[in-house]
Amino acid sequence: MAQTHYDVIIIGAGMSGMAAGIRLAYFDKSVCVLERHYAAGGLNSFYALDGHQFDVGLHAMTNYVRPGTRGAPLTKIFRQLRLTPEDFGLAPQHHSEVRFPGKTLRFNNDFRCFVQDVVDNFPAQADHFVRLVKHIQEYDELDLEAPPRSGRAVVSSFLSDPLLTDMIFCPLMIYGNAQERDMEFGQFVVMFKSIFCEGLGRPREGVRRIITALRRKLREVGGTVRMKCGVQALNAEGTRITSVTLDTGEILTANTILSSAGYVETMRLCGTDHATLAPMEGRLSFVEIISILDQPMKHLGHDATIIFYNTGKEFHYETPKNLVDARSGVICCPDNFLFDKPLPESMIRLTCLANFDGWNALDEPAYLRAKTEWLPKIQQEVLHFIPDFRHHVVYTDFFTPRTIQKWTGHLNGAVYGAPEKLKTGKTPIENLFICGTDQGFLGIVGAMLSGISMANLHVLKRAHAR
Ligand SMILES: Cc1cc2nc3c(=O)[nH]c(=O)nc-3n(C[C@H](O)[C@H](O)[C@H](O)COP(=O)(O)OP(=O)(O)OC[C@H]3O[C@@H](n4cnc5c(N)ncnc54)[C@H](O)[C@@H]3O)c2cc1C
């Protein structure tokens, strides 16, 4: 039987894989997106439990700008994917906060308010901060060849107050850093611009709306998506992948493979031995508690959209020794985006760093017991910052790093993938490239940009150059 051949096979129907697929199919490449699960979206998918609708990941989309804002990443995504702002239907946040003992910084989608708040709270740091902002704004974070630099070292060369430094790093690390304790400076700049300079937004329908828009566009431009279609092996001859074996045993061929499965995960598919790859695995993961409430948090007097909190003297961004580190985390109230009508169900999301190995070692009864033990501990910790909502909870789901690994294939449930990124997307195999999380642009917007730029760089530009 003849094997099916494509110009490009893409592994994964997450944000980066779908964006790459649209871009390539639009330019008449034959494209097949292969996804192991029955639902698209990967790290940011959706599910239903007992009649309640949940998003896996979506707290907020970063990079929110008003429609048509020139030069912004979101505008670039709409242009390159031939989508419109209406396709995503983003509503802006009300405001968010970074809360540390004795200090609060507020930000919204107007960067000047954040600068003013830093100046008001840290007057002795005002000039230093303004110089740091200038340095960030002039930095070219899209330079794929830039050597990695320590973000903490660069920021500390501008700011002398460690509290302000920690308060700035806290949201940027929690929302997009695969490295423990430090953050590569280029990645710091990406996240600073995405969260503070631009801002946060969310579709009222959650991530479903974004996934639906991407899938519809992919279909319209002629791309193929095959769900429940895992890639079991990438078969190499010399330095090229010559065929792709699916979980079913079916064999496909393609000129180019783009993989969003993660670098280590992809190289394992090529047969590279596990021990060689182990040092490159990502480790940082999270637990998330999503509670449906009988009323929005604003009825209890809480109007912040997101709070990034830290209760300790210092901010520790590292794999916890316990199952969870509840000393820092995120409190997200989706009702507190400026939607034109209320959400069908009110909810609150609590997110904390977690230890994959610890959760993974538990047998089923111990795993369920651990969830029951950690739920009230995490709730208790966040009550330092928000009104007591516990009597308003009508349903709760609690997922762990183990859940994340199970549903996305990312080893160790590593939400931001490997600590070392492959910015050029190149692998040792000449027709295999990485897009998404391990290429280095993180979050929903970052992943889509990654898919677009890797498709442009490794398929469309090469074809043009021939
Ligand atoms: C709890 C949580 C909260 C988050 N919150 C936010 C947020 O508020 N805002 C934000 O912007 N981002 C958030 N993120 C991050 C964001 O979801 C990711 O950065 C982004 O979705 C990554 O997309 P991706 O395409 O790179 O990878 P993925 O989403 O991981 O896509 C990879 C896909 O490949 C598939 N796959 C893997 N192996 C195979 C195989 N062998 N064969 C076939 N298919 C395979 C997987 O099933 C998956 O669908 C969050 C993530 C999590 C987990």
The ligand as an SDF file (V2000), in Angstrom:
LIG
                    3D

 53 58  0  0  0  0  0  0  0  0999 V2000
   -1.7930   24.7570   34.5210 C   0  0  0  0  0  0  0  0  0  0  0  0
   -1.3450   25.6310   33.3760 C   0  0  0  0  0  0  0  0  0  0  0  0
   -1.6700   26.9810   33.3940 C   0  0  0  0  0  0  0  0  0  0  0  0
   -1.2860   27.7980   32.3100 C   0  0  0  0  0  0  0  0  0  0  0  0
   -1.7160   29.0860   32.2750 N   0  0  0  0  0  0  0  0  0  0  0  0
   -1.4470   29.8510   31.1970 C   0  0  0  0  0  0  0  0  0  0  0  0
   -2.0110   31.1470   31.0660 C   0  0  0  0  0  0  0  0  0  0  0  0
   -2.7790   31.5950   31.9090 O   0  0  0  0  0  0  0  0  0  0  0  0
   -1.6800   31.9010   29.9880 N   0  0  0  0  0  0  0  0  0  0  0  0
   -0.8450   31.4370   29.0090 C   0  0  0  0  0  0  0  0  0  0  0  0
   -0.5970   32.1590   28.0430 O   0  0  0  0  0  0  0  0  0  0  0  0
   -0.2990   30.1930   29.0910 N   0  0  0  0  0  0  0  0  0  0  0  0
   -0.5870   29.4010   30.1520 C   0  0  0  0  0  0  0  0  0  0  0  0
   -0.0620   28.1280   30.2430 N   0  0  0  0  0  0  0  0  0  0  0  0
    0.9960   27.7350   29.2910 C   0  0  0  0  0  0  0  0  0  0  0  0
    0.4850   27.4310   27.8960 C   0  0  0  0  0  0  0  0  0  0  0  0
   -0.6180   26.5970   28.0070 O   0  0  0  0  0  0  0  0  0  0  0  0
    1.5860   26.7360   27.0910 C   0  0  0  0  0  0  0  0  0  0  0  0
    2.7650   27.5200   27.1340 O   0  0  0  0  0  0  0  0  0  0  0  0
    1.2040   26.5490   25.6240 C   0  0  0  0  0  0  0  0  0  0  0  0
   -0.1120   26.1000   25.5020 O   0  0  0  0  0  0  0  0  0  0  0  0
    2.1800   25.5660   25.0030 C   0  0  0  0  0  0  0  0  0  0  0  0
    1.7760   25.2100   23.7160 O   0  0  0  0  0  0  0  0  0  0  0  0
    2.6780   24.2630   22.8150 P   0  0  0  0  0  0  0  0  0  0  0  0
    2.0340   24.1800   21.4910 O   0  0  0  0  0  0  0  0  0  0  0  0
    4.0860   24.7140   22.8480 O   0  0  0  0  0  0  0  0  0  0  0  0
    2.7330   22.8410   23.5300 O   0  0  0  0  0  0  0  0  0  0  0  0
    1.6190   21.8300   24.0270 P   0  0  0  0  0  0  0  0  0  0  0  0
    0.4090   22.5430   24.4370 O   0  0  0  0  0  0  0  0  0  0  0  0
    2.2780   20.9720   25.0190 O   0  0  0  0  0  0  0  0  0  0  0  0
    1.2680   20.9580   22.7440 O   0  0  0  0  0  0  0  0  0  0  0  0
    1.9580   19.7850   22.4240 C   0  0  0  0  0  0  0  0  0  0  0  0
    0.9690   18.7690   21.9310 C   0  0  0  0  0  0  0  0  0  0  0  0
    1.6800   17.6660   21.4240 O   0  0  0  0  0  0  0  0  0  0  0  0
    0.9650   16.4770   21.7390 C   0  0  0  0  0  0  0  0  0  0  0  0
    1.9110   15.3620   21.6950 N   0  0  0  0  0  0  0  0  0  0  0  0
    2.9670   15.1370   22.5170 C   0  0  0  0  0  0  0  0  0  0  0  0
    3.6110   14.0230   22.1470 N   0  0  0  0  0  0  0  0  0  0  0  0
    2.9580   13.5370   21.0610 C   0  0  0  0  0  0  0  0  0  0  0  0
    3.1550   12.4160   20.2220 C   0  0  0  0  0  0  0  0  0  0  0  0
    4.1640   11.5550   20.4100 N   0  0  0  0  0  0  0  0  0  0  0  0
    2.2820   12.2140   19.2050 N   0  0  0  0  0  0  0  0  0  0  0  0
    1.2740   13.0740   18.9790 C   0  0  0  0  0  0  0  0  0  0  0  0
    1.0400   14.1410   19.7480 N   0  0  0  0  0  0  0  0  0  0  0  0
    1.8750   14.3890   20.7780 C   0  0  0  0  0  0  0  0  0  0  0  0
    0.4220   16.7480   23.1230 C   0  0  0  0  0  0  0  0  0  0  0  0
   -0.6730   15.9120   23.4250 O   0  0  0  0  0  0  0  0  0  0  0  0
    0.0390   18.2260   23.0060 C   0  0  0  0  0  0  0  0  0  0  0  0
   -1.2970   18.3870   22.5890 O   0  0  0  0  0  0  0  0  0  0  0  0
   -0.4820   27.2650   31.2550 C   0  0  0  0  0  0  0  0  0  0  0  0
   -0.1740   25.9160   31.2470 C   0  0  0  0  0  0  0  0  0  0  0  0
   -0.6140   25.0830   32.2840 C   0  0  0  0  0  0  0  0  0  0  0  0
   -0.3150   23.6150   32.2300 C   0  0  0  0  0  0  0  0  0  0  0  0
  1  2  1  0
  2  3  1  0
  2 52  2  0
  3  4  2  0
  4  5  1  0
  4 50  1  0
  5  6  2  0
  6  7  1  0
  6 13  1  0
  7  8  2  0
  7  9  1  0
  9 10  1  0
 10 11  2  0
 10 12  1  0
 12 13  2  0
 13 14  1  0
 14 15  1  0
 14 50  1  0
 15 16  1  0
 16 17  1  0
 16 18  1  0
 18 19  1  0
 18 20  1  0
 20 21  1  0
 20 22  1  0
 22 23  1  0
 23 24  1  0
 24 25  2  0
 24 26  1  0
 24 27  1  0
 27 28  1  0
 28 29  2  0
 28 30  1  0
 28 31  1  0
 31 32  1  0
 32 33  1  0
 33 34  1  0
 33 48  1  0
 34 35  1  0
 35 36  1  0
 35 46  1  0
 36 37  1  0
 36 45  1  0
 37 38  2  0
 38 39  1  0
 39 40  1  0
 39 45  2  0
 40 41  1  0
 40 42  2  0
 42 43  1  0
 43 44  2  0
 44 45  1  0
 46 47  1  0
 46 48  1  0
 48 49  1  0
 50 51  2  0
 51 52  1  0
 52 53  1  0
M  END
$$$$
